[in-house]
Amino acid sequence: MKSLSPSGIELEFLSLSTFDLDHKSADGEPLNYVLLMLNFFYDMIRSKKDSDFIQSMLNCFLKTHYDAIMKEDDEEGTLKSKIKLI
C-alpha cells in the first residue's frame, strides 16, 4: 500500500465497497472484511509505526465505509466498538 499513490489507496478502499454490505451472508463476509481492516488499523496505531500513513488510510477508509459501519445492526455492535477503540 505504501507504494501506491493516494488515489491508488482510495481506489483499493473503494473496491471493498463493491460488496453489498446490506446483504447478510451466513458468515457476514463483507462486514468481516471491514472488521479485519479495522483490526489492522487498531494494531498499527498501537504499534506507533507509520502513524501519518495509517491516519490517512483510516480517514479514507472511514469516508468510504461510514454508512455501512453506522447502520450495522449486529447485536454486539462489533464494528462500532472497534471504531471507539481506534
C-alpha positions, 0 to 999 in steps of 0.5 A: 500500500505504501507504494501506491499513490493516494488515489491508488489507496482510495481506489483499493478502499473503494473496491471493498465497497463493491460488496453489498454490505446490506446483504447478510451472508451466513458468515457476514463476509463483507462486514468481516472484511471491514472488521479485519481492516479495522483490526489492522488499523487498531494494531498499527496505531498501537504499534506507533509505526507509520502513524501519518500513513495509517491516519490517512488510510483510516480517514479514507477508509472511514469516508468510504465505509461510514454508512455501512459501519453506522447502520450495522445492526449486529447485536454486539455492535462489533464494528462500532466498538472497534471504531471507539477503540481506534 
